[in-house]
Amino acid sequence: MELITLKYFVTVAKELHFRRAAEKLHMTQAPLSVAIRKLEDELETELFERSSRSVKLTEAGEFFLPEAEAVLIRAEQARKNLQQKLSGKCCHLVIGYNEPALNTVLPGVLSYYHNHQPDIELELRELETAEQIEALKNGVLDIGYMRPFGFELGDLKSQLLHRERYKLVMLKEHKLSRHKQITLEMLSQQNVILFARDVNPKLFDILKKQMTAFNLPEPCFKQNARTKSSMLAMVRAGFGIALLPESSLKEEMPDIVVSDAAFELPEIEIMAVWNPSGKTPGFPGATPFGIA
């Protein structure tokens, strides 16, 4: 299986039109069709459903597309790394992060590279935890900063960098804002804003279970936000009380009140995660995230 064939497949999969794909690849349609047929023969499965009117991916094609893209991305990165090595220029490091990492450890990590490894070229990609884990396994990322609670890391390695707690956040005029600590009884039948469940299903279920204990009347959960900043915006719009990490509440907010939870919640742990089978540029035999 050749890289050029994978490139042909990915282009057709994106365009879902052989003529347009051929034009994009600066070739004619006939050899492109032949190359795709040969790839299907090699894989012993059809990747596209073809008709006179349309082209669409088969189930096998849908599965194969992200795999092929990951191979092409990794190959291109390897080419760039070699060019940089031969030219004597800086190495390239692809760093993944999510919003909690951005609010906590990432500034310090970037400062480390700037002050101690200035020749390393950094590429930053904001990705949710599941996306970072997949990218690390595929070799697309060199290092990820995330909260991997509830996710299976497999052969990936990790190191704890930061730990913090949740806070309950509400508007100053909310009826519970005068309380420094909020109990489960107080939360009964209140509107509580959580992140969307698909961001981290296991963590979401644990948080919801913690707040519906002791057979109290349940809060009404709002899960329309995917980021901490959008959850805070929902608080300001009057949707209810949000459960947010301390690190997302650093700025002065005169319209907002922050209270402690008088019940147990899981801690927020930010980890550095990397693939030990990969080669992290610039760090032979050293920790790949610039923190001792």
C-alpha positions as CSV (number, residue, x, y, z in Angstrom):
1,M,0.0,0.0,0.0
2,E,1.6,3.3,-1.1
3,L,1.1,6.7,0.3
4,I,0.0,8.2,-3.0
5,T,-2.8,5.6,-3.2
6,L,-3.9,6.6,0.3
7,K,-3.9,10.2,-0.8
8,Y,-6.1,9.3,-3.8
9,F,-8.5,7.5,-1.5
10,V,-8.7,10.4,1.0
11,T,-9.3,12.9,-1.8
12,V,-12.1,10.8,-3.4
13,A,-13.6,10.2,0.1
14,K,-13.7,14.0,0.7
15,E,-15.1,15.0,-2.7
16,L,-17.3,11.9,-3.2
17,H,-16.9,12.6,-6.9
18,F,-14.2,11.0,-9.0
19,R,-14.0,13.8,-11.6
20,R,-13.6,16.5,-9.0
21,A,-11.1,14.4,-7.1
22,A,-9.1,13.9,-10.2
23,E,-9.0,17.6,-11.0
24,K,-7.9,18.3,-7.4
25,L,-5.1,15.7,-7.8
26,H,-4.1,17.2,-11.2
27,M,-4.7,13.9,-13.0
28,T,-7.3,12.3,-15.3
29,Q,-10.2,10.3,-13.9
30,A,-9.3,6.9,-15.5
31,P,-6.0,6.2,-13.7
32,L,-7.6,7.5,-10.4
33,S,-10.4,4.9,-10.7
34,V,-7.9,2.2,-11.5
35,A,-5.8,3.1,-8.4
36,I,-8.9,3.0,-6.2
37,R,-9.9,-0.4,-7.6
38,K,-6.4,-1.8,-6.9
39,L,-6.6,-0.5,-3.3
40,E,-9.9,-2.2,-2.9
41,D,-8.5,-5.4,-4.3
42,E,-5.5,-5.1,-1.9
43,L,-7.8,-4.5,1.1
44,E,-10.2,-7.2,-0.2
45,T,-13.2,-4.9,0.4
46,E,-15.1,-2.2,-1.4
47,L,-14.5,1.3,-0.1
48,F,-17.0,3.1,-2.2
49,E,-20.6,2.5,-3.4
50,R,-20.7,3.8,-7.0
51,S,-23.7,4.5,-9.2
52,S,-24.2,6.7,-12.3
53,R,-25.5,9.5,-10.0
54,S,-23.5,9.3,-6.8
55,V,-20.4,8.0,-5.0
56,K,-20.5,7.3,-1.2
57,L,-18.3,5.5,1.3
58,T,-19.2,2.0,2.4
59,E,-19.0,1.1,6.0
60,A,-15.5,-0.2,5.4
61,G,-14.6,3.1,3.7
62,E,-16.0,5.1,6.6
63,F,-13.8,3.1,9.0
64,F,-10.7,3.3,6.8
65,L,-10.8,7.1,6.1
66,P,-9.5,8.3,9.5
67,E,-6.9,5.6,9.5
68,A,-5.6,6.7,6.1
69,E,-5.7,10.3,7.1
70,A,-3.6,9.6,10.2
71,V,-1.0,7.8,8.1
72,L,-0.7,10.7,5.7
73,I,-0.4,13.2,8.5
74,R,2.3,11.2,10.2
75,A,4.2,10.7,7.0
76,E,4.1,14.4,6.3
77,Q,5.3,15.2,9.8
78,A,8.1,12.7,9.4
79,R,9.1,14.4,6.1
80,K,9.1,17.9,7.8
81,N,11.1,16.6,10.8
82,L,13.8,15.1,8.4
83,Q,14.0,18.3,6.4
84,Q,14.5,20.3,9.7
85,K,17.1,17.9,10.8
86,L,19.0,18.0,7.6
87,S,18.8,21.8,7.4
88,G,19.8,22.3,11.0
89,K,16.6,24.1,11.8
90,C,14.4,23.6,14.8
91,C,12.5,20.4,15.7
92,H,8.7,20.4,15.5
93,L,6.5,19.5,18.4
94,V,2.7,19.0,18.1
95,I,0.9,19.8,21.4
96,G,-2.7,19.0,22.1
97,Y,-4.6,20.7,24.9
98,N,-8.1,21.3,26.2
99,E,-9.7,24.2,28.0
100,P,-8.9,23.1,31.5
101,A,-5.2,22.6,30.5
102,L,-5.2,26.0,28.8
103,N,-6.4,27.6,32.1
104,T,-3.8,25.7,34.2
105,V,-0.6,24.0,33.0
106,L,-0.3,25.1,29.4
107,P,1.1,28.6,29.9
108,G,3.9,27.2,32.1
109,V,4.7,24.5,29.5
110,L,4.9,27.1,26.8
111,S,7.1,29.3,29.0
112,Y,9.4,26.4,29.5
113,Y,9.9,25.7,25.8
114,H,10.3,29.4,25.1
115,N,13.0,29.8,27.8
116,H,14.8,26.5,27.6
117,Q,14.1,25.0,24.2
118,P,13.7,28.1,21.9
119,D,14.7,26.2,18.8
120,I,11.7,23.9,19.0
121,E,8.8,24.9,16.7
122,L,5.5,24.4,18.6
123,E,2.2,23.6,16.9
124,L,-0.8,23.9,19.2
125,R,-4.1,22.0,18.7
126,E,-7.1,22.5,20.9
127,L,-8.9,19.1,21.1
128,E,-11.2,17.4,23.5
129,T,-9.8,14.6,25.5
130,A,-11.1,11.7,23.3
131,E,-9.7,13.4,20.2
132,Q,-6.3,13.9,21.9
133,I,-6.1,10.3,22.9
134,E,-6.9,9.1,19.4
135,A,-4.3,11.5,17.9
136,L,-1.6,10.3,20.3
137,K,-2.3,6.7,19.4
138,N,-2.1,7.5,15.7
139,G,1.1,9.5,16.1
140,V,-0.5,12.8,15.1
141,L,0.2,14.5,18.5
142,D,3.6,14.3,20.3
143,I,2.1,15.3,23.7
144,G,-1.3,16.0,25.1
145,Y,-2.5,18.0,28.1
146,M,-5.9,16.9,29.2
147,R,-8.2,15.5,31.9
148,P,-8.3,11.8,30.9
149,F,-10.7,10.8,33.8
150,G,-12.9,7.9,32.6
151,F,-10.9,7.3,29.4
152,E,-8.9,4.2,28.5
153,L,-5.3,5.3,27.8
154,G,-4.0,1.8,26.8
155,D,-0.3,1.9,26.2
156,L,-0.1,5.7,26.5
157,K,2.0,7.1,29.4
158,S,0.8,9.9,31.7
159,Q,2.0,12.2,34.5
160,L,-0.1,14.3,36.9
161,L,0.6,18.0,36.6
162,H,-2.2,19.8,38.3
163,R,-5.1,19.1,40.7
164,E,-8.0,21.3,41.6
165,R,-11.6,21.3,42.8
166,Y,-15.0,22.2,41.4
167,K,-16.9,25.3,42.5
168,L,-20.5,26.2,42.2
169,V,-21.0,29.4,40.2
170,M,-24.1,31.6,40.1
171,L,-25.3,35.1,39.5
172,K,-25.1,37.6,42.4
173,E,-28.9,37.9,42.5
174,H,-29.4,34.2,42.7
175,K,-31.3,33.2,45.9
176,L,-28.4,30.8,47.0
177,S,-25.6,33.4,46.4
178,R,-25.4,34.4,50.1
179,H,-24.3,30.9,51.0
180,K,-20.5,30.2,51.1
181,Q,-21.2,26.5,50.9
182,I,-24.0,24.8,48.9
183,T,-25.5,21.6,50.2
184,L,-27.3,18.9,48.1
185,E,-30.6,20.0,49.8
186,M,-30.1,23.5,48.5
187,L,-29.5,22.2,45.0
188,S,-32.8,20.3,45.0
189,Q,-35.0,21.5,42.1
190,Q,-32.4,24.1,41.1
191,N,-31.2,24.5,37.5
192,V,-27.7,23.1,37.4
193,I,-25.5,23.5,34.3
194,L,-23.1,20.7,33.4
195,F,-21.0,20.1,30.3
196,A,-22.5,18.1,27.4
197,R,-22.5,14.4,28.3
198,D,-20.6,13.2,25.2
199,V,-17.5,15.3,26.2
200,N,-16.9,12.8,29.0
201,P,-19.8,10.4,29.6
202,K,-18.3,8.6,32.7
203,L,-17.5,11.9,34.5
204,F,-20.9,13.4,33.6
205,D,-22.6,10.4,35.1
206,I,-20.6,10.5,38.3
207,L,-21.2,14.2,38.8
208,K,-24.9,13.8,38.2
209,K,-25.1,10.8,40.6
210,Q,-23.2,12.8,43.3
211,M,-25.8,15.5,43.0
212,T,-28.9,13.3,43.1
213,A,-28.0,11.3,46.2
214,F,-30.1,10.7,49.3
215,N,-33.5,10.5,47.4
216,L,-33.7,14.3,47.3
217,P,-35.8,16.0,44.6
218,E,-33.5,16.1,41.6
219,P,-32.0,19.3,40.2
220,C,-32.9,20.1,36.6
221,F,-29.7,19.5,34.6
222,K,-28.8,21.7,31.7
223,Q,-26.2,20.2,29.3
224,N,-26.2,22.6,26.4
225,A,-22.6,23.8,26.8
226,R,-19.3,22.1,25.7
227,T,-16.8,24.5,27.2
228,K,-16.2,26.2,30.6
229,S,-16.5,29.7,29.0
230,S,-19.9,28.8,27.4
231,M,-21.1,27.4,30.7
232,L,-20.2,30.7,32.4
233,A,-22.1,32.5,29.7
234,M,-25.1,30.4,30.5
235,V,-24.8,31.4,34.1
236,R,-24.7,35.1,33.1
237,A,-27.8,34.6,31.0
238,G,-29.7,33.3,34.0
239,F,-29.8,29.6,33.1
240,G,-28.9,28.5,36.6
241,I,-25.9,27.3,38.7
242,A,-22.8,25.9,37.0
243,L,-20.3,23.4,38.2
244,L,-16.9,24.8,37.1
245,P,-13.2,24.3,37.9
246,E,-11.4,26.9,40.1
247,S,-9.0,27.7,37.2
248,S,-11.8,28.9,34.9
249,L,-12.8,31.6,37.5
250,K,-9.6,33.6,37.9
251,E,-10.8,36.8,36.4
252,E,-12.7,39.3,38.5
253,M,-16.4,38.9,37.9
254,P,-18.5,41.4,39.9
255,D,-21.8,39.9,38.7
256,I,-20.8,36.3,39.7
257,V,-20.7,34.5,43.1
258,V,-18.5,31.4,43.6
259,S,-19.4,29.0,46.4
260,D,-18.0,25.7,47.7
261,A,-19.8,22.4,47.4
262,A,-20.7,20.9,50.8
263,F,-20.7,17.5,49.3
264,E,-18.1,15.2,47.7
265,L,-17.1,15.7,44.1
266,P,-14.2,14.2,42.1
267,E,-11.1,16.3,41.8
268,I,-10.0,17.7,38.5
269,E,-6.6,16.3,37.5
270,I,-4.8,17.6,34.5
271,M,-2.3,15.1,33.0
272,A,0.5,15.2,30.4
273,V,-0.1,12.2,28.2
274,W,2.2,10.8,25.5
275,N,2.9,7.7,23.4
276,P,6.1,6.0,24.5
277,S,6.4,4.3,21.1
278,G,6.6,7.6,19.4
279,K,9.7,9.9,19.0
280,T,9.2,13.2,20.7
281,P,11.5,15.7,18.8
282,G,14.2,17.3,20.9
283,F,13.9,15.0,23.9
284,P,16.0,11.9,23.6
285,G,15.9,10.2,27.0
286,A,14.1,13.0,28.7
287,T,10.6,13.8,29.8
288,P,8.6,14.9,26.7
289,F,6.8,17.8,28.3
290,G,9.5,20.0,29.7
291,I,8.6,19.6,33.4
292,A,10.9,17.7,35.8
